[in-house]
Structures are given as structure tokens and as C-alpha cells.
Amino acid sequence: MTVAEYNICVDNFADNLFRFIFKNLRDEEQSRDVVQDTFTKLWLKVEDVNFEKAKSYLFTTGYRTMIDWIRREKKNADFEQVSESRLSHDRQYSDLQEILQEALDLLPEVQRNVVLLRDYEGYNYQEIGEITGLNESQVKVYIYRARVALKNYLVSMENLV
């Protein structure tokens, strides 16, 4: 890959990669750090990565970098960092976007990631498998289970009121 092709990758894929990472981490600064780290890793392997495969490489590397960050943060969690909204309960007003985010938060990590890649980013099953390291059948199963769980959560009246 040439420097010009690398710059094209930055222009074409940085926003999509950031959006995917941000949907999972919900922390803008950390998401930017993961995206920057991902592009740094691409730059270090710019000679080895084919331009046609750059998008897949970026999302796979970004996904793995994000998973590493999440694992590190779980080990370093501190009670003082827990938000008050997690400790309290207030259901007087809920925006649909907030309810959907709550439903996504309840999903297991792998299900949330495959649903976001499929429904938010528009990847096909094969591309999602390449990014996550799952086979196509596993991707379909996780997406199905996630959609069922989301449906059950969203149609429950107590969650919408």
C-alpha cells in the first residue's frame, strides 16, 4: 500500500471505524484513542497490507484493540467511577434512543458487536466473520439471538413506560 492509498483509507474509513468503536465504548476520547491506535498499526504494516483489504484490516484491528481496552478496563474498574445513573432508577421519561442503548448494553459483548456491525455499519456476514474471527454460521446465530433479545426487551411494557 502506498502513502496515498493509506491517506485514502484514513479519509474513507476513519469515521465509520470511530462510530463503531464509540457505539461500544460510549467514551469519545477512548474511542478516538482506539481509532488512532488502529491507524498506527496499519501504518506500521503499510507494506504488508493490500489496499483492497485495508477496510477489513482496519475493522478487525479496531475490534481487537477495543476488546483489549475493554478487558483492561474491567480489571481496573473502580467503584468511584460508577455513574450515578447505574445506581439509581428513574423511568419517568425515556427517549427511544436511550431505551435502545439500554437494550444493547444488556447484550453479551459478542452479540452487541455483531449486531452493530450488521445493522449500524451494514457489513455482510462474511465481513463480520473476518472482523470478529467467527465463522459465518456463528455470526448468523449471534445476530439472531441478539435480535430476539432486543425484541423481547423493547416490547416489554415496563421498559417503555
C-alpha positions in Angstrom: 0.0 0.0 0.0 1.3 3.4 -0.8 1.2 6.6 1.3 -1.6 7.9 -1.0 -3.6 4.8 -0.5 -3.1 5.0 3.3 -4.4 8.5 3.2 -7.5 7.4 1.2 -8.1 4.8 3.9 -8.0 7.4 6.6 -10.4 9.6 4.6 -12.8 6.8 3.8 -12.9 4.6 6.9 -11.9 6.7 10.0 -15.5 8.0 10.6 -17.1 4.6 10.2 -14.5 2.9 12.5 -14.9 5.7 15.1 -18.7 5.3 15.0 -18.4 1.5 15.5 -15.9 1.8 18.4 -17.9 4.7 20.0 -21.1 2.7 20.0 -19.4 0.0 22.1 -17.3 2.2 24.4 -19.5 5.2 24.7 -16.4 7.3 25.5 -15.4 9.7 22.9 -11.8 10.1 24.0 -11.2 6.4 24.4 -12.8 5.7 21.0 -10.5 8.2 19.4 -7.5 6.6 21.0 -8.6 3.2 19.7 -9.1 4.5 16.2 -5.7 6.3 16.3 -4.0 3.2 17.6 -5.7 1.2 14.8 -4.4 3.5 12.1 -1.0 3.4 13.7 -1.0 -0.3 13.5 -2.0 -0.1 9.8 0.9 2.4 9.2 3.4 0.0 10.8 2.2 -2.7 8.4 1.6 -0.5 5.4 3.9 -2.6 3.3 2.2 -5.8 4.1 -1.5 -4.8 3.8 -3.2 -4.8 0.4 -5.2 -1.7 -0.3 -8.2 -3.7 -1.3 -8.2 -5.5 2.1 -7.5 -2.3 4.2 -11.1 -1.8 5.3 -11.3 -5.4 6.7 -7.9 -5.0 8.3 -8.9 -1.7 10.0 -12.1 -3.1 11.4 -10.5 -6.3 12.5 -7.7 -4.5 14.2 -10.0 -1.9 15.6 -12.3 -4.5 17.0 -9.4 -6.4 18.7 -7.9 -3.2 20.0 -11.3 -2.3 21.5 -11.7 -5.7 23.1 -8.2 -5.4 24.6 -9.1 -2.0 26.0 -12.4 -3.3 27.5 -10.6 -6.2 29.2 -8.0 -3.8 30.7 -10.7 -1.5 31.9 -12.7 -4.4 33.5 -9.7 -5.2 35.6 -9.1 -1.6 36.6 -12.7 -0.7 37.4 -13.1 1.5 40.5 -16.3 2.0 42.5 -15.8 5.8 42.4 -16.1 5.7 38.6 -19.5 4.1 38.6 -22.0 6.6 37.3 -25.0 7.6 39.5 -27.4 6.5 36.7 -26.3 2.9 37.1 -27.0 3.1 40.9 -30.4 4.8 40.6 -33.6 4.2 38.8 -35.7 6.9 37.1 -38.2 5.8 34.5 -40.3 9.0 34.2 -39.0 9.9 30.7 -37.1 7.8 28.3 -36.1 8.6 24.8 -36.3 5.8 22.3 -32.6 6.1 21.6 -31.8 5.7 25.3 -34.0 2.7 25.6 -32.3 1.1 22.5 -28.9 1.8 24.1 -30.0 0.2 27.4 -31.1 -2.9 25.4 -27.8 -3.0 23.6 -26.0 -2.7 26.9 -27.7 -5.8 28.2 -26.5 -8.0 25.3 -23.3 -10.0 25.7 -20.3 -8.3 24.1 -20.1 -10.6 21.1 -23.8 -10.2 20.2 -23.7 -6.5 20.6 -20.7 -6.2 18.3 -22.1 -8.4 15.5 -25.4 -6.5 15.6 -23.7 -3.2 15.4 -21.5 -4.3 12.6 -24.5 -5.7 10.7 -27.3 -3.2 11.4 -25.4 0.0 12.0 -22.4 -0.4 9.7 -24.0 -2.6 7.1 -21.4 -5.3 6.8 -22.4 -8.7 5.4 -22.0 -11.9 7.4 -18.7 -12.9 5.8 -17.1 -9.5 6.5 -18.3 -9.6 10.1 -16.8 -13.1 10.4 -13.5 -11.7 9.2 -13.6 -8.8 11.6 -14.6 -10.8 14.7 -12.8 -14.1 13.9 -16.1 -16.0 13.9 -17.3 -18.2 11.2 -20.4 -17.2 9.1 -22.7 -19.6 11.0 -21.7 -18.3 14.3 -22.2 -14.7 13.1 -25.8 -15.6 12.0 -26.6 -17.3 15.3 -25.3 -14.4 17.4 -27.2 -11.8 15.3 -30.4 -13.9 15.6 -30.0 -14.2 19.4 -29.2 -10.6 19.8 -32.3 -9.5 17.7 -34.5 -11.8 19.7 -33.2 -10.4 23.0 -33.6 -6.8 21.7 -37.1 -7.5 20.6 -38.1 -9.0 23.9 -36.6 -6.1 25.8 -38.2 -3.5 23.6 -41.7 -5.0 23.5 -41.8 -5.3 27.3 -44.1 -2.5 28.5 -42.2 -1.9 31.7 -39.1 -1.0 29.7 -41.0 1.5 27.5 -43.0 3.2 30.2 
